[in-house]
Amino acid sequence: RMHKGKALMSIVKNDDSVTAVRFGKYAREDSALLSTFKQGGLAIKLLSRNSNLTKSSVSAGPPPEQDMPLNVPKKTKLYVEQTQRERDHAVDMHRIFQRDLCKLRLNTARAYVRMLTDGQGQVSFTSTATLRINAEVRGLGPAYTIVITLSNSGSKQISGCPLLVKYNPNIYAVDRPLIDLPAIVPGPQYRFDIAITCVDRAGGCDAVQVCVCNPQSAIPVLSALINMPVCDPLEE
């Protein structure tokens, strides 16, 4: 679309997505419009020297599509009866809808809390956990570094909780899948670097889960699910 101020002057239709447009001199012509397309094509449109740029080639006003009638289906007897039923029982239907919506929200919230407390979520933790975790993946592959940052938001120190890395051994190799954490006191942040290497020849990727384990329970104190980036296929 070519505009002059707010007025639409002309429309140029193309068969492909335009990636770049340049207007200027081309060969002997002073006014040429060059367009390059996504598939690699090139289009050159020359502006006639006798063109009148004061008038628009597009008719002003609303588009012609608004005068085309819509194909609206006829009202059937079932439609009329359904409409009348909704009018007569609008209050009851709205009340039932609100009740079912509240039940759906309650069940969703319960399932989300259950997923977090069972250690199956993206970032899961128990109800009494005061640890906070942040995971960051660095590297372009096949060698990556997962930077884990732990912080204690409680008032007591936490000790005796190892850090476990759960991964697919067919895709990744980890030098230290188990790290003994020191006593984590409230306030400072603790950083741990985990070296992980993609060993899949096809360059596959999978999620890696980092868990802060509780020696007295099978449910981790804190866990985070990390989506690893895709790696380029390994050369033979």
Protein Blocks (a to p, Z undefined) as FASTA:
>chain_A
ZZehjacfbdcddfbdcfbdcdddehjbfbdcddddfkopacdddddfkbcfkbcfbdgd
jdfklmpccddddddfklmmmmmmmmmmmmmmmmmmmmmmmmmmmmmmmmmmmmmmnopa
fbdcdfkbcbdcddddedebjadcdddddddfbfbdcehiacdddddfklbccfblcccd
ddddehiacddddddddfbfnlpacddddddddfkbcbdfbdcdddddddddddZZ
